Amino acid sequence: MKDFSLLAEAIRKVTETELISFEKHDFDKTREIMLFSLGELDN
């Protein structure tokens, strides 16, 4: 269950960041943050 909440938290953070970045048209940064978040989950 702990893994699921970590995943949910990462998705929430990425979604918030993506929305903010989308407003600023900062697509490269969004992708960087998404990849970083996914990498953190693997560790």
N, C-alpha and C positions, 0 to 999 in steps of 0.2 A: 504493500500500500504506500510505503514511503516513496518508492520509485515513481509511482503514479503522481504523487503530489509534486515531486521535483519536476516531472515532465509538464504538468499543468502550469506550474509557476514559470517555467522557461517559456512556454507557449504564450502565457499572458504577457510576460516582459517583452518578448519579440513582437507580439501584436501591437502593444502600446508603442514600442519604438518604431515599428513599421508605419503606424499611422502618423506619428510625428514626422518621420522622415519623408513620408509621402507628401505631406503638406509643404515640406521644404524642398521637395524634389531631390532628395539626397539618397538616391537609390543604391549607390555603391556602399555607403555607410550602413544602410539597412542590411545589405547582404553580408557585410563584414560581421555585424552584430549577430545576425542569425547563425552564421557559421561558427562564431565564437561560442554562442549559447549551446549549439549542438555539440561542440567539442567539449564543453564543460560537463555536459550530461554523460559523455563517454567515460570521463575520469572517475 
